[in-house]
Amino acid sequence: MKNIKEAEAEGGINKQNIRYYEKMGLLHPDRNTINGYRKYSEEDIRRLKFIYLF
């Protein structure tokens, strides 16, 4: 699992766009129940790359 900074670097997409995709329902990262931080799986990263292409 990766945090948003790592997902941003690996996916080549800035964090504002990642959050926008989440808000639009295109992405569903897990959240840490203690601090609310988003955690992105490898599937989430693949989805980010796919969304970015289109």
N, C-alpha and C positions, 0 to 999 in steps of 0.2 A: 504494500500500500504506500502511496506517495502523497505528500502534502501538495498544496496548490502551487507552490514555487517549483517543486520538482515536476509536476504535471505540466506547468507552463513551459519549462525548459525542454522536456521530452516531446511535448506535443507541438511546440513551436507556435503556441497561441497565448496571447497575454491573459492575465488573470481576470480582467474585466470581461473579456469575451467568454471565458470559462464560466464565470458567474452568471452571465446573461444566458448562456445555453442551459444552465441549471434552472434558472428562473422560467425559461420557456418550456421546460419539461423534457428537454432533449438529453439531459444528463442527470444521473441520480447517484452521486457519490455517497458513501457511508459518512456518518458524522460521529465524532467522539462524543460520548454522552456527558463527559465531564466538562470539556471546554468548548464543544461545538465545532471544532475544527473539521474541515472536510478531509476525507481520505479517498484517494482515487486508486482504483484497481487497474490492472493491465487492460481489462476490457473497457474501462472508462477512457483510458488513454487512446486505445484503438478507435473508440467512438469519436473522441475529439478530433483525431486525425481525419476520420471519414467526414465529419461535419464540416471541417475546414476546407476539404476538397470541393464541396458543393456549396 
